[in-house]
Amino acid sequence: MENEKVRSASSGYLGILVLIVFLGLGICGLAFYNPNVVAIVFSMLCFIGVVLTAIGLLVVNPNESSVLILFGEYKGTIKTNGFFWVNPFYIKKKISLRARNLNREPIKVNDKLGNPIMIGCVLVWRVQNTFKAAFEVDDYAHFVDIQSESATRKLAGHYAYDNFDDEQTEITLRAGGEEVHQALETELSERLAMAGIEVLEARISYLAYASEIAGAMLRRQQATAVVAARTKIVEGAVSMVELALDHLSKKKIIELDEDKKAAMVSNLMVVLCADKDTTPVVNTGTLHQ
């Protein structure tokens, strides 16, 4: 297997000079000699030299390369920007070395738990090896597009969308963060290496449940949030009731038997844990009425 060969080329300005010389000789051959066969043949050869010289001129822009092929044989790649002259029989294939963005539309896949989800990714890539990009794959840009979809599907199959319980510590697509992005970048780098592509960055750009289960999953998330909030409220209410009873006992403000304590605890828990504001009832009699 051949590898990329970076080569140099002659200055294009030298090619321009040769072109002008051929053009001048061709014109002189027709202008200053009698129109005989020799003069005509000489002028035609000069004009052919002009055409061939012009074909060999090559401009390579910054962050661009030109792959040179001679009769099916790879001769090298020019990566230096500038104006050059090369063998006019070379086939010159331009390949950009600039960084490119690929923003894939969300696709429907199944996560690790089998839930249908919509996931999309954004990829920043560039050509690193021009030989592989030109000859190892048919169309390297299309190859990047297809492999990015395949890598995204594989990533989704290795992770769940989200944890069902807060105490679970398994890495998920939604909460995995940099670790999930790193896994996607590594997978894409391995897949695109054969095409000479360097992956600069790969990230999940869109993540959601598929429409057919989005409503059910939203209700589950809301229920989880409500349960978590209620747990915190109850824990706080119990602490406040305990603190109130402790202070009443230490400061001997009022003596409460077990029944009164139970009634006080019940009332405080209702007040502290209620969804709505409680309506106070003023007792104008004794505590036993």
N, C-alpha and C positions, 0 to 999 in steps of 0.2 A: 504494500500500500504506500502510495506517495504521500509526502507531507507538503505543507505549504512552503514555497520557496520565494522569499522576498528578493527582488532583483531591482536593479537600477536601469536607466535607459539614457540614450543620448539626448542632448538638449534639443528642444523643439525649434529653437531659433536657428540652430545649425541646419535643421531640416528646411526651414524657410529659405535660408541662403542657398541651399542646393536647389530648391524649387525655382528660385529666381534665376539661377544659372541655367537650368534646363529650359526655362521659358525664354530667356534671352537667346540661347543658342537656336532654339526652334524658330523664333521669329527671324533671326539673322539668316538662317538657312533658307528661308523663303524670300527674304527681302534683298539680300546682297548677292545671290548666285542666280545663274540662269536656271529657269524652272526645268531642270532635268531630273531624271529618276533618282540619282544619288542624293541630290539636295532634298527632294521630297521625302525619301526614305529617312534621311538624317533628321529632318524636321519632325517626322512622325515619331521617330524613336525618342527625340527630346520631349515631345508632348506626352508620350507614354510615361517617360521619367517624371514629368510634372504631376501626372495623375497618381502614379505610385507613391511619389514623395508626399503628396497631399493626403493620401489614404493613411500613411504611416504616422501622421501627426496625431498626438494624443494629449488631451487635457485631463488631469486628475485633480479634482477639487478637494479641499480639506475634509478629512474624515470620509474619504472615498477611496476605493481601490479599483484596479483594473486587472482582471485575470487574462493572461495571454495564452492562446492556444494556437499551435501550428500544425495543421493537417491532423487534428485529433490528438496531438501530444501536448500535455501541459508543460509550459515553458517557464512559468513563474508568475508572480503577482507584484505589481507596482503599487506601493502604499504611500509613497512620498507624494505630496501634492505639488503640482507644477505643470510645466509645458514640456512635452517630450516628443521624441521621434523614435518609432520602433519599426521593426520589419513590417512592411505593408501587407504581407501575407498572414500576419497574425490576426486571429479572431479576438477581438477585445470585448470582454464581458465585464460591465461595470457592476460592482457590489458596494453598497453603502456600508460604512462602518459606524454610522451614527446610532445613538441609542434610540430605540423605538418603544412605543407604548402599545400594548394590546389590552383592550378593555372588553372582556368577553361578556356577552349578555347572560343573565341568569338562566341556568338550566335546571330541570327537575331531576333529582336523584334521590336515592334512599340513604339515610344515615346508618350508623352502626346498628341501631335498634329497629331499622326497617321503616322509620317514619319518612314520608315523602317531604322533601324540603327543596327550596329554591336557593341556588348558590351561584355566585359569579365571582370572577377573579380579575385582577389587573396585573399585568406582567410588563416589566421593563427589561428589554433584552437588546443585544447587539451581536453582530457577526464578529467572531474572534479569529476563526480559521477559514480563510476564503476558499481553500481547496476543498474542504469538506462541504462547505455551503454550496459550492458550485457543482460538485461531482458526486457527493455521497447521497444526496437526496434530490428528488426531481424538482421541487419548488420549496425552498427553505422557509419562505414566509408562510405558505400554506401548512407546512410541516409544523411550525411553531403553533399555529392556530389549532390544529387537530390535537397535538400532544398536550396543549394546555387544557383542553376539554377533558382528555383522558386522565390527566393528573388530578384535575379537580374532582372527577368522579371517584377516583381511587381514594383521595383524601377524605371525602365525605363518607365513604364506606368504612373508614378506620376510626372515626370519632362519632359520638352521639351529638345531636344538636345541643342538648342541654341536660343537666342533671335533674332527675325528678324529685330528689330530696336534697335539702340543703347540706346534710351531713356527708353526702357523697363527694369524694375528692377526685373523681376521674376527670381527666382533661376533656373538654368539650369544644365544639366548633365555636360556640358563642363566647365562652370564657377562656379559651386556650391562649388567646393573645399571640405573643411572639413565638411560642413553641409551635403552634399550628402553622403560622406563617413560615417558620423555618422548615417545617416538614414539607410544606408545599414547594418552597424554593429548592430544597434538596432533591425532591422527586423530579421537578422540572429540569434541574441541572443535569441529572443522570439521563433523562430522556433526550435532551437536546444536545448533549455532548457529541453524538455521532454526526450532527449537522454543523458542528463548529460554532454553536451558539453559546454565548455567555449570558447567564441569567443574572441581572443586576438586582432585581427586587421582584418578589411575588407576594401578593396579599389578597385576602378575601375582600371583595368590594361590596358584595350583597349577600345577605343571609336571612332567610325567613322560612317559616313553615309553608308548605304548599296550601293552596286555597281550600282544598277539601278538608283539611284538619286544622286550619288556622284558628277557626272559631273555638273549637274544643280545647286547643292548646292555650288559647288566650284565657279561657275560663279557668283552666288548671293553674296558670300562672297567677291569676287574680286570687284564686282560692288559697294558693300557697302564701301569697302576700298577706291575705287576711289572717290566716292561721298564725303566721309569724308575728304580725302586729298584736293579735289577741294574746299570744304568749307573753310578749313584753308587757302588755297592759296588766295581765293577771299577776305577773311577777312583781311589778311595781305596786299594785294594789295590796298584795299580801305584805309587802315590806312596810307600806304605810300603815296598814291596820296593826301590824305587830308593833310598830313604833308608837302608835297612838295608845295602845293598851299598856305598853311598857311605861310611857310617861305618866299616864293616869295612875298606874300602880305605884311608881316611885314617888310622885308628888302627893299621893293620897288625896287627890281632888275629890274622888267619889269611890265608894266601895261597890263593886259589881260582883254579883254572884254569877254562876256559870250560865244561867238562863239569860241574864242581862248581857253578859259578854257575847253570847251567841247571837242575840238580837242586834247588838251593836256591830258585830262583825258582818252580819248579813246586810244590814243597812249600808255600812261603809262599802262593802263589795259591790252592792247594786249601784251606789253613787259613782264609784270609781270606774267600774267596768261597763256602765251603760253606754249605748250608742248615742243617746240623746240626753239633753240636760234633764235632770230630775226635778220634779215639782215638790218643794218642801211642804210638809204638813205640820202646822204649829199645834202642839199639844198644850192646852190651857189648864189641864188637870194635873194629876200626879203621874208619876212614871208608870203606875200600875193600871192606869185608865186608858 
